Amino acid sequence: MDFDLTDEQRLMQDSVGRLMADAYGSLEQRNRHRAEPLGWSEQLWARYAELGLLGLPFSEQHGGFGGGPQELMLVMEAFGRALAVEPYFSTVVLGGALLRLAGSPAQQSALISRIAEGKLRLAFAHAEPQARYDLYDVATTAHRAGSGWVLDGEKTLVLHGDSADLLIVSARTAGERTDAEGISLFLLDAATRGVMRRGYPTQDGLRAAEVSLSGAPAGEDAVLGKPGAAAPVIAQAVDLALAALCAEAVGAMEALHALTVDYLKTRKQFGVPIGSFQVLQHRAVDMMIALEQARSMTMYAAMMADSADAEERRAAIAAAKVQVNRSARFLGQQAIQLHGGIGMTMEYKAGHYFKRLAMMESLFGDTEHHLRAVAQHGHLIGD
């Protein structure tokens, strides 16, 4: 596999890097974005639209730019380095993947151009309190009512669900609670009668929401894909999202490692920089090794994210998440310990990187969950 970037990818990497450095150059800037009414910067969201970032993974015929997982990886790395708080992951990566994979031509034509222009935000309302990491544990129901549907249920930890314009809701139209068959996806306007949202800040500075559905109506045209057959779509969209999440974690780890090395060069003890102590140099090198292991597996995940072979793709993505989780925990713990007390203060960025990495570690499955997936599939590359 060729991991080298093309000239176009390098240009995009530089452009996004400069934008994020300007917008998130200090912790104070991040705090200002978080303090805005939606919990993130609408002005910066408009800048993402101007640069084409919001239309990046969508086809050109629908107003996008035709980028793939590799281009998305570069953007997410930049977001990870910056600790960005905008709903890019929920709207473009996760919601966008569901729309690309299951949306009808009419749905894609109507919605994608609005996403690319920054006029429409999505959130995937899928996780439920009892489900943990089981993608097919869906208790929310959708029943026929006239020419449409009525939805009832509870969704939890809906990423940026409090500021989304449109919810993509998973609901069971057939089968038992944990069956893969019988799950459907619905496009639901967040202002629909019967939809109640309770937004809150997450530990890493982002936003999420609890969503209650009580007799929420949905028209026939609100069904995303074939009714009852959403399980493979959800699984593929989550794999694409995990590949992007791994890239974001690599960006955060890269920034945290650089911050730690800089601290070792400037913090003095016994009249000399503590970075002159060989044992601390060795620990910084160990952190770099963990970072590069995570980066390599993230590149592999990006290469495999579009694979049509679901078994091969799942094994590759799960293996990447295992390595990224392990690297993130090791690098984060080392960084905090090397910084000492300042690493845990809210006025210093190291602790914020650590919290973001800790939250990403459990998103869509912790290390043990993905280890079981690797063991279940038994290989990384198909026979």
N, C-alpha and C positions, 0 to 999 in steps of 0.2 A: 504493500500500500504506500502511496505517495502522500506524505504529510506536509509537503511544502506548500506554502500559500502562493496563489496566483498574484499577479500585479494588481488586479482589481481588488482582491481580498486584502492585500496590504494597504491599499489606499483607503478602503473602508475602515480597516482597523485603526489607521492613523487618525482618520476623521472622527470616528466615534470616541477614540481615546482623548483627543483634544477637547471635544464637547464635554465629556464627563469630568475631565480635569478642571475645566472652567466652572462647571456647575456644582461640583462636589469637591473642590480643592481643600476644604476645611470641614471640620465637624460642625462648625457654626452654620455653614451653608446647608448642610444636611438637616440640622435642627430647624432652620427656617422653612425648608420645604415641608418637613413633617408638621410644622405649626400651621400650615395653610388649611383652609376649611375642609378639604377632602383628605388631608393627611399626606398630600404630595403636590407637586408643582404643576398646575395646568399650563403655565407658560412654557415650562420645559417639555411638557407633553406635546405642545404645538411645535416645538423645535424638532422633536423626534419625527413628527409628521413631515415637516419641511425637508428633513434629510432622507426621508424614505424608509426610516427604521420601522414604522408601524405597518408598512406594506411589504416588508422584506420577504417573508416566506410565501407570499401569495403569488399566483400566476399573473403575468402581465395583462392578460385579457380581462381580468377583474380589477385592474388598477393597482396591482402589486408590482414587485420587482423581480420575482422569480428566483429568489435566493433559496438555498438549501440548508441542511443542518450545519454544514461547515461555516457558512456565513453567520448563521444564528449563534453558533458557538463563539465567534469572535465578539459579537455584540454582548452576549451574556457575560463573557470574561470581563469586558469593560464595565458592565453594570456591577459585577462582583467587586472589582477593584474600588469602585466609587461608593459602594454601599447604597446604590440608588433605591429609592422608595416608590417610584412610579409603578403602575399596574401593568408593566410590559409583559411579565411572565403570565399573568392571568388572562390578559386580553389577546396578545399576539401569539404567544407560545402555546398555551394550553387551549384556550378558547378557539384560537385560530386553527389549531390542528384539528379539532373536532369539526369545525366548519369546512375545512378543506377536505377532510376524509369522508364526511357524511352528508354535507349540504347538497341540495339540489342545485342545478344551474341557476334557477330563479332566486334561491336563497343566497347563493354566493354573489350573484350580480347585485342584489339589493343591499347586501351587508358589507362585503369586503371593501368596496370603495370608501364607505363611510369609516371603517376601521382605519384604513390607510390615511384618510384625511384627518384623523384624530377626533372624529365626531361620534364615535360609537365605542363603548367599552364593554367587554364581556367578562363574565365570571362563570366558572364551572361549579355548579351546586351538585356535588356528588357524594362526598363523605357523609356518613351518618354516625351517630353516637355509638352504636353497637358494632360497627363494621371493622374498626381498627384499620388494617391494611388490605382487607379483602375487597377487591374491586367489584365483586359480584354480590356482595351483601347489601341489597337494596330493599328497604322496607317501604319506602315512599311509593304510593300507588297512583295510577292514572286509570280512570274509568271512562268509558264512553258516555257521552251526554249529548244527545242529538247528533249534530254534525261535527262535534268536537270532543274535547276531553275535559275532565275535572281532576286536578291533582291535589293529593293530601299527603303530608309527611313532614319530617324534620331533617334539615341539612345543617351540618356543622363545619366550622373552619373553612368557610367559602372565601378563598383568597380574594381580597379587594371586593368582596361582595357588597359592601355598603355603598360603593361609588359606581357600581356597574350599571349600565343602562339596560343590558340584556343578560338574563341568566340562561345558561344551558343546564337544564335540570334533568337528571336521570330519574326515571320512575319505572316501577314494575307494572307491565300490562298483562303479564301471564307468568305462571310458574310460582315456585316457592321462593322464600326470602333469599336464599343463597344460590339459586340456580343461575347459571350463565345465560340460559335462554330466557327470553321474556322481558328483557330490559330495553326500554326505549329512551330516546332523548327528545327533549322539548325546548324550543326557543320561547322564553317567557319574558315579556316586558316586566322590568322590576317594579313598575308602578301598577301592575295588574291587581285587581281586587282579589283579596285572599292571600296576597304575598306580604309577609311581615319580615323585616330585617332588623337585626340588632348588631350594629357595628362596634368594633373595639380595636384598640392597638394590640399588636402581638409583641412578644418579648424582644424581637429583633428590630422593632421600629417600623414595621409594615402595618397593614390593616387586614382585618378579616371580618366575617359576619356569621351570625347564626340566622338561618332562613327557615321560617315556618310557612307551610303551605296549607291553607284551609279552604277547600272548595275553590281553588284557583282555576279559572277557566283557560283553556288553550284551544285554539282553532285547529282544524285539520292541517292547515298550512304551517302550523308551528312544529310539527313532527320533523325531527332532523334525522334523515335516513329512513330505513325500513323499520316499521314498528316491531318491537320484540327482538331485534337483531343488532342491538347496539354494543354488545359485549366486546366483539373484536375491535370495534372502532375505539371504544374507551381504552382498551389495552394498548393499542397502537399509539393513541394520543398521549397516554401516560408515559410510554417508552420515549417518545419524542421529547416530552417535557422533562423526563429524567436526564436525558442527554444534555439538554440545555441547562438544567439545574447543576449538573456536574461541572459544566463550563463556568457557571457563576461562582461555584465553590472554588474552582481553581483560581479565578480572578481575585477572590477574597483572600485566599491563602497566599498568593503571590504578593499582594499588598501588605499583608500581616507579616510575612517573612522579611520584606524590605524594611518595614517599620522597626522590626526587632533588631535587624542587623545595624540599622542606623542608631538605635538606642545603645547597642553594645559599643559602638564607636565613640559615643559622646558621654555616656554615664561613667563617672570616674569613681574608683575605690582604691585606697592606698596610693593616691596621687597619680594613677594611670587609668586609661580607659579599660573597662572590664572586658572589652573585646580582645584585649591583649592576652587574656588568660586562655591557655590552650584548651582547657576542658570546655569552656564556653564556645570557642571556635568549633569544636567537634559537634556540639549540640546544634549550632547553627547549620553546619553541614548536614547533619541528620535531618533537619527540617527541610533543607533544600532537596534532599533525596526523596523525602515523602512527597514534596510538591511535584517533582518531576515524574514520580510514579503515577500520581493522580492525573497529571497533564497527559501522559501517554495513554492512559485508559480513557480519558475524556475524548481524545482524538479518535480512538477506536470506536467509542460509543457514537460519535458524530458520523463516522463512516458507516456504521451499521444501523443508524436510526431509521433509514428509509428502506431497509431490507424487506422484501415481500415475504420472506421466510419468517413466520412469527416465532418459531422455536429458536432459530438462530439469533434473531434480534433480541428476544427476551433474555437469553443466556448472556449475550454480550453486554446489554444494558445493565443487567443485574450485577455482573462481574465488575463493571465500571463503578457502579454505585457502592459496592463493597469497598473497593480500593479508595475511592474518594472519601467515603465516610471515615475509614481508618486513618487516612492521611490528614483529614480535617481535624479529627480529634487529637491526633498526636501533635500536629503543628500548632494547633490552638493552645493546648495545654503547655507546650514548651514555651510558646510566646508569652503567655501570662506569667509563667514561673520566672522567665528571664527578665521580664519587666519588673517583677515584684509588685508592691502595692499599687503603683500607678496604673498597672495594667487592668485593674478592676474598677477604676474610677470612671464616672460617666463623662468626665471632661476630656478623656483621652480615647483615641480611636481604637486602640487594641481590644478593649473590652467589647466594643460594638461589633468588631469583626468576629470575635469569639462567639458572641451570642447569635449572630447571623449563621455562622457555620454550624452551631449546635442545633438551630432550628432546621436547617437544610438536611442535617443528618437523618432526621426522622420523617421528612416530608416524602410521601408516597412509599414508605417502607424503610425501616431501620436496617442496620447491618445484618442482623440475624434473619430478617425477612428475605433479604436478597441473597444471602448465603444459601438459604433453603431453595430459592429459585434456581441458583446455579447447580446445586446438587440434584434437583429434580430433572433439569434438562441434561445434566451430565457432561456437557461439553461447551466450548466456546465457539468452535467452528464445526459446521455440519460434516457428517461422515461422507 
